[in-house]
Amino acid sequence: MRVAELMTTKVFTVEPHDLIDRVFFLIHYEKIRHLPVVEKGKLVGIVSDRDLYKALGPKSNSNAVETSKDNTQLHVVSQKVVHIMHRGVYTVTPETPASEAAAMMAEHRVGALPVVEKDKLVGILSATDILRVFAKLERAHEKLEQQIKEGAAHG
């Protein structure tokens, strides 16, 4: 199985000079946890929900809090993506074996790998994508074992 079969091709990205409120918006409203950072079409970094929460810091920082009309608090920080992103990004290609990508994620403790082909970002592979396939394969394996057991009992 190759990365191409598991990756998500609809990738939300940000640019280094975007404000982190764009990251906040995408993470919350698109329900994603990793955003590749692209500059002039080239992958230059990645930012995760953890990076965002670290940057937002403790909620007691009253300068960062504004109360809106419906009394919800918005943490507005006019910091740029470039200040919170990770530069040394581990990447894979669509042709990378899925097992190799999974091992890389576990070894480097990363939750997602941007998928790059000829210097162009073509997708993203997340731990969730890998877990989904693992669960499907494991269910099929368990079903097969059950059928073998039942076959042996009737034989």
C-alpha positions in Angstrom: 0.0 0.0 0.0 1.3 3.4 -1.0 0.9 6.8 0.6 -1.2 7.9 -2.4 -3.9 5.5 -1.4 -4.3 7.0 2.1 -3.4 10.7 1.9 -5.8 13.6 1.9 -5.5 15.6 -1.3 -7.6 18.6 -0.1 -4.9 20.3 1.9 -5.4 23.6 3.8 -2.2 25.6 3.8 -1.0 28.9 5.3 1.9 31.2 4.4 4.7 32.3 6.7 3.4 35.9 6.9 -0.2 34.9 7.6 -1.4 35.9 11.1 -1.9 33.0 13.5 -5.6 33.8 13.8 -5.9 32.2 10.3 -4.3 29.1 11.7 -6.8 29.2 14.6 -9.7 29.6 12.2 -8.7 26.7 10.0 -7.9 24.4 12.9 -11.2 25.1 14.6 -13.6 25.4 11.7 -12.1 22.8 9.3 -11.3 20.4 12.2 -7.7 19.8 11.1 -4.6 19.5 13.3 -1.7 20.2 10.8 -1.2 23.0 8.3 1.6 22.9 5.8 3.3 26.3 5.4 3.8 27.2 1.8 5.7 30.1 0.3 5.7 30.7 -3.5 4.2 27.2 -4.0 7.0 25.6 -2.0 6.7 23.8 1.3 8.7 25.7 3.9 7.3 24.4 7.2 4.4 23.0 9.1 2.3 24.3 12.0 0.1 22.1 14.3 -2.7 22.7 16.7 -0.1 22.2 19.5 2.1 25.0 18.1 -0.9 27.2 18.1 -1.9 26.5 21.7 1.6 27.0 22.8 1.7 30.4 21.1 -1.6 31.4 22.6 -0.2 30.7 26.0 -2.0 30.9 29.3 -5.5 32.3 29.1 -4.7 34.8 31.9 -2.9 37.0 29.3 -5.6 39.6 29.3 -4.0 41.5 26.4 -4.8 38.6 24.1 -8.5 38.3 25.2 -11.4 40.2 23.7 -15.0 39.6 24.7 -17.4 39.5 21.8 -21.1 40.4 21.8 -22.3 36.9 22.8 -19.8 36.9 25.7 -17.4 34.3 24.2 -13.8 35.2 24.6 -11.6 35.4 21.5 -7.9 35.1 21.9 -6.5 37.4 19.3 -2.8 37.3 18.8 -1.3 39.3 16.0 1.6 37.0 15.6 2.8 35.5 12.3 2.9 31.8 11.3 6.7 32.2 10.7 7.2 32.6 14.5 5.4 29.3 15.5 6.0 27.0 12.5 8.5 24.1 12.4 11.0 24.4 9.5 12.6 20.9 9.4 9.6 19.1 7.9 9.6 15.3 7.3 7.9 14.6 4.0 7.0 11.6 1.9 6.0 11.1 -1.7 2.8 9.5 -3.0 4.9 6.4 -3.9 6.3 6.0 -0.4 5.1 2.7 1.2 2.5 3.4 3.8 4.4 1.2 6.3 7.5 3.3 5.9 5.5 6.5 6.4 3.9 5.1 9.5 7.3 4.1 10.9 8.7 7.6 10.1 5.8 9.2 12.0 6.3 7.0 15.0 10.0 7.4 15.1 9.9 11.2 14.8 6.8 11.6 16.8 4.9 13.6 14.2 1.2 13.5 13.6 1.3 14.2 9.9 3.5 14.2 6.9 3.2 16.5 4.0 3.2 14.6 0.7 5.4 16.2 -1.9 6.0 15.4 -5.5 8.6 17.3 -7.6 8.8 20.0 -4.9 5.0 20.5 -5.0 2.7 19.8 -2.1 0.2 17.2 -3.3 -1.4 16.0 -0.1 -1.0 15.2 3.6 -0.9 11.9 5.5 -2.1 12.0 9.1 -1.9 9.5 11.9 -5.7 9.3 11.6 -5.4 8.2 7.9 -3.0 5.4 9.0 -5.2 4.3 12.0 -8.2 4.1 9.8 -6.5 1.7 7.5 -5.0 -0.3 10.4 -8.5 -0.7 11.9 -9.9 -1.9 8.5 -7.0 -4.4 8.0 -7.3 -5.6 11.6 -11.1 -6.1 11.4 -10.6 -8.1 8.1 -7.9 -10.2 9.8 -10.1 -10.9 12.9 -13.0 -11.9 10.6 -10.8 -14.3 8.8 -9.5 -15.8 12.0 -13.1 -16.3 13.2 -14.1 -17.9 9.9 -11.1 -20.3 10.2 -12.0 -21.1 13.8 -15.7 -21.8 12.8 -14.5 -23.9 9.8 -12.3 -26.0 12.1 -15.2 -26.5 14.5 -17.5 -27.7 11.8 -14.8 -29.8 10.1 
